[in-house]
Amino acid sequence: MEMRRIIGITMGDPASIGPEITVKALANPEVYQKCRPIVIGDAAVLRRAAGIVGREDIAIHSVQAVQDALFTPGTIDVYDMNQVDIEELEPGKVSAMAGEAAFRYVEKAIELAMGEEIDGTVTNAFSKEAVNLAGHHYSGHTEIYADLTGTKKYTMMLAHENLRVVHVSTHVSLREACERVKKDRVAEVIRIANQACRELGIENPQIAVAGLNPHSGENGLFGREEIEEIMPAIEEVRGEGIDADGPVPPDTVFSKARGGWYDMVVAMYHDQGHIPLKVLGFVYNEDAGKWDAVAGVNITLGLPIVRASVDHGTAFDQAGTGNASEISLLNAIDYGLRLAEGRKKRREAEQ
């Protein structure tokens, strides 16, 4: 029992699909064979979600301490934050109340992980608008985790099946993203990517570094960032023993990674990395008029704690219907567990 890692799962925005997919995911007894999950959220919201998804048979067990959790299939343990007035909560509606709750769930998850009460964290989506309405001015989970853990060097990683991508920059304008492509930052992200691969059990990672410009600048014809910033970063990390290739033209690098050439791709900005992952992981069934799959995982690397997340938004338009897919959350739990195990092994080896 004790060998199974404890994974804290934030409920996300209580007005989103987060509570519903949390119930769906934790209704799967196989999750409990892999880890000991505990939800950080509101028990009342999860009880309502259980009814929405037709799983009234699942018991919602409210606790105020991790050690009081049961970790038993058929029961969902909830570190009950009691943030929401269930009578005022409207599924699918942005509100400061829901934003405040979502922020507090994340804050508590980080606190529990930093205190080593849990082995890793997994986050459901929240509304940036709602969180900011509540007075917490962050552009996303990544920035909250970095701030509350005092982390200066970090990056976002997306993963689906064998395609993994990390980013030099994320939530900034495209103009600013181009300006952030600097040698030191590119080298830093390559190092973080290499370490993440090792924690995932990849012994000799092969890292592809995407170019910024079309055809990776065509030897300066379409821009000089590859010559002046990206290539020097690659040469620097190669000198440290990291197997980094590039700059690889961004219009082919993801197909090569998907084909097994690389274990990780370093993308230069948000959409360069997000678009190929979501084309692969998000599958819409036109005939049925619904999403067959919303898969993929979002991971923050460089933190002192493990953080994996669903790779989709709040889906307010689906909240309250019970139709949202839990696949991405199950994938995030698996990745969070792998990273928690890999980090433990690395620390033991360093001692």
DRENZA-830976 format. One record per residue (C-alpha): residue number from 1; residue in one letter; x, y, z. Coordinates in nm, 2 decimals, m for minus. Each point is the difference from the previous one (the first is absolute). Last residue first. Layout:
N
PT  nr rest     px     py     pz
PT NUM    a      X      Y      Z
...
! end
This chain:
351
PT  nr rest     px     py     pz
PT 351    q   2.25   1.05  m0.22
PT 350    e  m0.02   0.08  m0.38
PT 349    a  m0.14  m0.35  m0.09
PT 348    e  m0.28   0.05   0.26
PT 347    r  m0.08   0.33  m0.15
PT 346    r  m0.02  m0.14  m0.35
PT 345    k  m0.22  m0.29   0.12
PT 344    k  m0.24   0.23   0.17
PT 343    r  m0.02   0.23  m0.30
PT 342    g  m0.07  m0.29  m0.23
PT 341    e  m0.29  m0.13   0.22
PT 340    a  m0.16   0.35   0.03
PT 339    l   0.05   0.05  m0.37
PT 338    r  m0.17  m0.33  m0.09
PT 337    l  m0.29   0.08   0.25
PT 336    g  m0.06   0.34  m0.15
PT 335    y   0.01  m0.15  m0.35
PT 334    d  m0.26  m0.26   0.09
PT 333    i  m0.22   0.25   0.18
PT 332    a   0.02   0.23  m0.30
PT 331    n  m0.10  m0.28  m0.24
PT 330    l  m0.31  m0.07   0.22
PT 329    l  m0.08   0.37   0.00
PT 328    s   0.03   0.01  m0.38
PT 327    i  m0.23  m0.30  m0.04
PT 326    e  m0.27   0.14   0.23
PT 325    s  m0.24   0.09  m0.29
PT 324    a  m0.28   0.25   0.05
PT 323    n  m0.36  m0.12  m0.05
PT 322    g  m0.13   0.05   0.35
PT 321    t  m0.21   0.30  m0.12
PT 320    g   0.07   0.24   0.29
PT 319    a   0.30   0.16  m0.16
PT 318    q   0.02  m0.06  m0.38
PT 317    d   0.00   0.36  m0.11
PT 316    f   0.22   0.09   0.29
PT 315    a   0.28  m0.21  m0.16
PT 314    t   0.24   0.09   0.28
PT 313    g   0.31  m0.03  m0.22
PT 312    h   0.19  m0.29  m0.14
PT 311    d   0.34  m0.16   0.05
PT 310    v  m0.08  m0.16   0.34
PT 309    s   0.28   0.06   0.25
PT 308    a   0.33  m0.12   0.14
PT 307    r   0.19   0.16   0.29
PT 306    v   0.28  m0.17   0.19
PT 305    i   0.18   0.20   0.27
PT 304    p   0.33   0.20   0.00
PT 303    l  m0.10   0.15  m0.33
PT 302    g   0.21  m0.01  m0.32
PT 301    l  m0.27  m0.15  m0.22
PT 300    t  m0.37   0.08   0.00
PT 299    i  m0.20  m0.27  m0.17
PT 298    n  m0.30   0.02  m0.24
PT 297    v  m0.15  m0.34  m0.10
PT 296    g  m0.18  m0.11  m0.31
PT 295    a  m0.34  m0.13  m0.10
PT 294    v  m0.34   0.15  m0.09
PT 293    a  m0.14  m0.29  m0.19
PT 292    d  m0.32  m0.09  m0.18
PT 291    w  m0.11   0.36   0.01
PT 290    k  m0.36   0.05  m0.10
PT 289    g  m0.23   0.06  m0.30
PT 288    a  m0.05  m0.37  m0.07
PT 287    d   0.08   0.04  m0.37
PT 286    e   0.27   0.26   0.06
PT 285    n   0.18  m0.21   0.26
PT 284    y   0.27   0.23   0.14
PT 283    v   0.34  m0.13   0.10
PT 282    f   0.22   0.20   0.23
PT 281    g   0.33  m0.18   0.06
PT 280    l   0.18   0.03  m0.33
PT 279    v  m0.12   0.34  m0.11
PT 278    k   0.05   0.10   0.36
PT 277    l   0.36  m0.10   0.01
PT 276    p   0.08   0.16  m0.34
PT 275    i  m0.16   0.33   0.11
PT 274    h   0.15   0.03   0.34
PT 273    g   0.37   0.01  m0.08
PT 272    q   0.01   0.27  m0.26
PT 271    d  m0.30   0.16   0.17
PT 270    h   0.19   0.07   0.32
PT 269    y   0.35   0.11  m0.12
PT 268    m   0.35  m0.13  m0.09
PT 267    a  m0.08  m0.37   0.01
PT 266    v   0.26  m0.24   0.15
PT 265    v  m0.10  m0.35  m0.12
PT 264    m   0.04  m0.31   0.21
PT 263    d   0.08  m0.37  m0.05
PT 262    y   0.11   0.04  m0.36
PT 261    w   0.01  m0.20  m0.32
PT 260    g  m0.30  m0.21   0.10
PT 259    g  m0.23   0.07  m0.29
PT 258    r  m0.20   0.25   0.22
PT 257    a   0.33   0.18   0.05
PT 256    k   0.06   0.02  m0.37
PT 255    s  m0.36   0.12  m0.06
PT 254    f   0.06   0.26   0.26
PT 253    v   0.32   0.13  m0.15
PT 252    t  m0.13   0.04  m0.35
PT 251    d  m0.16   0.34  m0.01
PT 250    p   0.21   0.13   0.28
PT 249    p   0.33  m0.03  m0.20
PT 248    v   0.25  m0.17   0.23
PT 247    p   0.25   0.23   0.17
PT 246    g   0.11  m0.25   0.08
PT 245    d   0.10  m0.31   0.19
PT 244    a   0.07  m0.04   0.37
PT 243    d   0.17  m0.30   0.16
PT 242    i   0.10   0.15   0.33
PT 241    g   0.37  m0.07   0.10
PT 240    e   0.08   0.34   0.16
PT 239    g   0.17   0.12  m0.32
PT 238    r  m0.32  m0.09  m0.18
PT 237    v  m0.17   0.24   0.23
PT 236    e   0.22   0.29  m0.13
PT 235    e  m0.03  m0.09  m0.36
PT 234    i  m0.37   0.00   0.02
PT 233    a  m0.01   0.34   0.16
PT 232    p   0.24   0.14  m0.26
PT 231    m  m0.24  m0.14  m0.27
PT 230    i  m0.31   0.16   0.15
PT 229    e   0.13   0.36   0.06
PT 228    e   0.20   0.16  m0.28
PT 227    i  m0.04  m0.24  m0.29
PT 226    e  m0.36  m0.12   0.07
PT 225    e  m0.11   0.35   0.10
PT 224    r   0.13   0.14  m0.33
PT 223    g  m0.31   0.04  m0.21
PT 222    f  m0.15  m0.11  m0.33
PT 221    l   0.32   0.00  m0.22
PT 220    g   0.22  m0.07   0.30
PT 219    n   0.11  m0.35  m0.09
PT 218    e  m0.35  m0.10  m0.11
PT 217    g  m0.15   0.14   0.32
PT 216    s  m0.10  m0.33   0.16
PT 215    h  m0.19  m0.09  m0.32
PT 214    p  m0.26   0.26   0.11
PT 213    n   0.12   0.18   0.31
PT 212    l   0.03  m0.11   0.37
PT 211    g   0.19  m0.32  m0.05
PT 210    a  m0.09  m0.31   0.20
PT 209    v   0.24  m0.17   0.23
PT 208    a  m0.02  m0.37   0.00
PT 207    i   0.12  m0.19   0.31
PT 206    q   0.11  m0.36   0.00
PT 205    p  m0.01  m0.14   0.35
PT 204    n   0.24  m0.28   0.10
PT 203    e  m0.15  m0.17   0.31
PT 202    i  m0.37   0.07  m0.06
PT 201    g  m0.16  m0.09   0.33
PT 200    l  m0.24   0.29   0.04
PT 199    e   0.24   0.16   0.24
PT 198    r   0.26  m0.02  m0.28
PT 197    c  m0.23   0.17  m0.25
PT 196    a  m0.07   0.28   0.25
PT 195    q   0.38   0.06   0.05
PT 194    n   0.05   0.04  m0.38
PT 193    a  m0.30   0.23  m0.02
PT 192    i   0.14   0.22   0.29
PT 191    r   0.34   0.02  m0.17
PT 190    i  m0.16   0.09  m0.34
PT 189    v  m0.20   0.27   0.18
PT 188    e   0.31   0.16   0.15
PT 187    a   0.18  m0.01  m0.33
PT 186    v  m0.29   0.19  m0.17
PT 185    r  m0.01   0.25   0.29
PT 184    d   0.37   0.07  m0.02
PT 183    k   0.01   0.03  m0.38
PT 182    k  m0.29   0.24  m0.03
PT 181    v  m0.34  m0.06  m0.16
PT 180    r  m0.19   0.24   0.23
PT 179    e  m0.03   0.27  m0.27
PT 178    c  m0.20  m0.24  m0.22
PT 177    a  m0.24  m0.08   0.29
PT 176    e  m0.04   0.38   0.06
PT 175    r  m0.14   0.05  m0.35
PT 174    l  m0.21  m0.32   0.03
PT 173    s  m0.16   0.14   0.31
PT 172    v   0.08  m0.18   0.33
PT 171    h  m0.14  m0.31   0.16
PT 170    t   0.25  m0.26  m0.10
PT 169    s   0.38   0.05  m0.05
PT 168    v   0.29  m0.24  m0.07
PT 167    h  m0.25  m0.28  m0.01
PT 166    v   0.02  m0.38   0.05
PT 165    v  m0.15  m0.26  m0.23
PT 164    r  m0.06  m0.38   0.04
PT 163    l  m0.14  m0.22  m0.27
PT 162    n   0.01  m0.38   0.08
PT 161    e  m0.37  m0.02   0.13
PT 160    h  m0.10   0.36   0.07
PT 159    a   0.22   0.24   0.19
PT 158    l   0.02   0.37   0.07
PT 157    m   0.29   0.15   0.20
PT 156    m   0.00   0.35   0.15
PT 155    t   0.32   0.16   0.12
PT 154    y   0.18   0.09   0.31
PT 153    k   0.29   0.20   0.14
PT 152    k  m0.09   0.25   0.26
PT 151    t  m0.18  m0.22   0.26
PT 150    g  m0.11   0.15   0.33
PT 149    t  m0.25  m0.28   0.06
PT 148    l  m0.30   0.24   0.02
PT 147    d   0.11   0.21  m0.30
PT 146    a   0.10  m0.29  m0.23
PT 145    y  m0.32  m0.19   0.08
PT 144    i  m0.22   0.30  m0.05
PT 143    e   0.18   0.08  m0.33
PT 142    t  m0.05  m0.35  m0.14
PT 141    h  m0.37   0.00   0.11
PT 140    g  m0.08   0.29  m0.23
PT 139    s   0.03   0.37  m0.08
PT 138    y   0.00   0.11   0.36
PT 137    h  m0.17   0.29   0.17
PT 136    h  m0.18  m0.14   0.30
PT 135    g  m0.27   0.25   0.08
PT 134    a  m0.31  m0.22  m0.02
PT 133    l  m0.08   0.14  m0.35
PT 132    n   0.36  m0.11  m0.09
PT 131    v  m0.09  m0.36   0.09
PT 130    a  m0.33   0.02  m0.18
PT 129    e   0.17   0.13  m0.32
PT 128    k   0.28  m0.26   0.02
PT 127    s  m0.27  m0.27   0.01
PT 126    f   0.12  m0.32   0.16
PT 125    a   0.10  m0.33  m0.14
PT 124    n   0.06  m0.31   0.20
PT 123    t   0.34  m0.04   0.18
PT 122    v   0.21  m0.29   0.10
PT 121    t   0.24   0.02   0.29
PT 120    g   0.28  m0.23   0.12
PT 119    d   0.12  m0.19   0.30
PT 118    i  m0.24   0.12   0.26
PT 117    e   0.07   0.10   0.36
PT 116    e   0.35   0.11  m0.11
PT 115    g  m0.05   0.35   0.15
PT 114    m   0.07   0.15  m0.35
PT 113    a  m0.26  m0.24  m0.13
PT 112    l  m0.26   0.09   0.26
PT 111    e   0.06   0.38  m0.05
PT 110    i  m0.02  m0.04  m0.38
PT 109    a  m0.33  m0.18   0.02
PT 108    k  m0.13   0.26   0.24
PT 107    e   0.08   0.29  m0.23
PT 106    v  m0.15  m0.19  m0.29
PT 105    y  m0.33  m0.05   0.18
PT 104    r   0.01   0.36   0.12
PT 103    f   0.02   0.13  m0.36
PT 102    a  m0.29  m0.21  m0.11
PT 101    a  m0.21   0.12   0.29
PT 100    e   0.08   0.36  m0.07
PT  99    g  m0.09  m0.04  m0.37
PT  98    a  m0.33  m0.17   0.09
PT  97    m  m0.10   0.29   0.23
PT  96    a   0.13   0.25  m0.26
PT  95    s  m0.24  m0.14  m0.25
PT  94    v   0.00  m0.15  m0.35
PT  93    k  m0.31  m0.20  m0.07
PT  92    g  m0.01  m0.35  m0.15
PT  91    p  m0.16  m0.17   0.30
PT  90    e  m0.16   0.26   0.23
PT  89    l   0.12   0.01   0.36
PT  88    e  m0.23   0.20   0.22
PT  87    e  m0.17  m0.29   0.18
PT  86    i   0.33  m0.18   0.03
PT  85    d   0.16   0.28   0.20
PT  84    v   0.36  m0.08  m0.08
PT  83    q   0.33   0.01   0.19
PT  82    n  m0.05  m0.30   0.23
PT  81    m   0.37  m0.10  m0.03
PT  80    d  m0.08  m0.37   0.04
PT  79    y   0.30  m0.22  m0.06
PT  78    v  m0.21  m0.24  m0.19
PT  77    d   0.03  m0.38   0.01
PT  76    i  m0.20  m0.17  m0.27
PT  75    t  m0.14  m0.34   0.10
PT  74    g  m0.08  m0.29  m0.23
PT  73    p   0.36  m0.11   0.00
PT  72    t   0.16   0.07   0.34
PT  71    f   0.26   0.27   0.07
PT  70    l  m0.14   0.05   0.35
PT  69    a   0.11   0.36   0.07
PT  68    d   0.05   0.10   0.36
PT  67    q   0.38   0.04  m0.04
PT  66    v  m0.05   0.26  m0.27
PT  65    a  m0.17   0.23   0.25
PT  64    q  m0.34   0.19   0.00
PT  63    v  m0.20  m0.29  m0.15
PT  62    s  m0.33  m0.03  m0.19
PT  61    h  m0.07  m0.35  m0.14
PT  60    i  m0.22   0.01  m0.31
PT  59    a  m0.15  m0.35  m0.05
PT  58    i  m0.04  m0.12  m0.36
PT  57    d  m0.34  m0.16  m0.06
PT  56    e  m0.15   0.33  m0.11
PT  55    r   0.21  m0.05  m0.32
PT  54    g  m0.25   0.13  m0.26
PT  53    v   0.23   0.27  m0.14
PT  52    i  m0.22   0.29   0.14
PT  51    g  m0.05  m0.18   0.33
PT  50    a   0.37  m0.04   0.06
PT  49    a   0.05   0.37  m0.10
PT  48    r  m0.24   0.10   0.28
PT  47    r   0.20  m0.20   0.25
PT  46    l   0.32   0.14  m0.14
PT  45    v  m0.13   0.36   0.06
PT  44    a  m0.10  m0.08   0.35
PT  43    a   0.34  m0.15   0.07
PT  42    d   0.18   0.31  m0.10
PT  41    g   0.36  m0.02  m0.14
PT  40    i   0.33  m0.17   0.04
PT  39    v  m0.06  m0.36  m0.12
PT  38    i   0.20  m0.29   0.15
PT  37    p   0.15  m0.28  m0.21
PT  36    r   0.20  m0.29   0.14
PT  35    c   0.19  m0.15  m0.30
PT  34    k   0.01  m0.27  m0.26
PT  33    q  m0.26  m0.26   0.12
PT  32    y  m0.22   0.29   0.11
PT  31    v  m0.01   0.13  m0.36
PT  30    e  m0.11  m0.34  m0.11
PT  29    p  m0.32   0.03   0.20
PT  28    n  m0.14   0.25  m0.25
PT  27    a  m0.26   0.22   0.18
PT  26    l   0.30   0.23   0.05
PT  25    a   0.00   0.11  m0.36
PT  24    k  m0.38   0.05  m0.03
PT  23    v  m0.01   0.19   0.33
PT  22    t   0.28   0.23  m0.11
PT  21    i  m0.15   0.04  m0.34
PT  20    e  m0.32   0.14   0.16
PT  19    p   0.18   0.23   0.25
PT  18    g   0.22   0.15  m0.28
PT  17    i  m0.27   0.05  m0.25
PT  16    s  m0.02   0.37   0.11
PT  15    a  m0.20   0.18   0.27
PT  14    p   0.23  m0.13   0.28
PT  13    d   0.31   0.13  m0.19
PT  12    g   0.26  m0.26   0.04
PT  11    m  m0.05  m0.30   0.24
PT  10    t   0.37  m0.02   0.09
PT   9    i   0.14  m0.35   0.01
PT   8    g   0.25  m0.09   0.27
PT   7    i   0.19  m0.32  m0.08
PT   6    i   0.12  m0.23   0.28
PT   5    r   0.26  m0.25  m0.13
PT   4    r  m0.07  m0.37   0.04
PT   3    m   0.27  m0.16   0.21
PT   2    e  m0.20   0.06   0.32
PT   1    m  m0.26  m0.26  m0.11
! end
